[in-house]
């Protein structure tokens, strides 16, 4: 097994720290797929400024202020209806997951 270059190790550590800061500010860190509740239709979107929002049709882009809460590995609780929402596999749209 080869040793990891110290410069690469520092770069990765800096990236992880930056993602944590972005999340704390409400910015989508692109570390998972966006969520959509199949029960009530609440869905995540990313605003032009990078902020993670939730909305419903027909008011796409209008933030409800609600946020999905982690509930185990790759699972979240819908803040609107309380149902369990599973993160879709990488690269799969939420509507394709059903």
C-alpha positions, -999 to 999 in steps of 0.1 A, spaced: 0 0 0 15 34 -10 17 63 13 -6 93 6 12 124 -4 11 149 26 0 177 2 -29 156 -10 -38 147 26 -39 184 35 -60 192 4 -86 165 14 -87 178 50 -92 214 37 -120 202 14 -138 183 42 -135 214 64 -149 236 37 -178 213 31 -186 214 68 -186 252 68 -208 253 37 -233 230 53 -234 251 85 -243 281 63 -270 262 45 -251 258 13 -255 225 -6 -222 207 -4 -231 183 -32 -221 154 -10 -254 135 -16 -284 134 -40 -313 158 -36 -343 144 -18 -380 143 -26 -407 129 -4 -429 104 -23 -457 109 3 -462 146 3 -441 159 -26 -417 181 -6 -385 183 -26 -350 198 -22 -335 221 -48 -305 243 -49 -310 281 -54 -288 301 -78 -268 312 -48 -260 276 -38 -284 275 -8 -303 243 -2 -340 249 -2 -372 228 -1 -403 235 -23 -434 219 -38 -450 222 -72 -462 245 -85 -441 269 -64 -407 255 -75 -379 277 -63 -400 292 -34 -383 280 -2 -407 265 24 -380 269 51 -384 232 60 -353 209 60 -350 171 58 -334 156 89 -309 127 89 -325 95 101 -300 67 97 -276 59 69 -290 74 35 -323 80 52 -340 112 62 -372 123 79 -395 146 59 -401 177 79 -436 182 64 -452 147 69 -427 129 91 -423 99 67 -389 82 60 -373 93 28 -344 73 13 -317 91 -6 -317 79 -43 -286 62 -56 -259 86 -70 -269 101 -103 -306 90 -101 -333 116 -101 -357 112 -71 -387 106 -94 -368 77 -110 -363 60 -77 -399 49 -73 
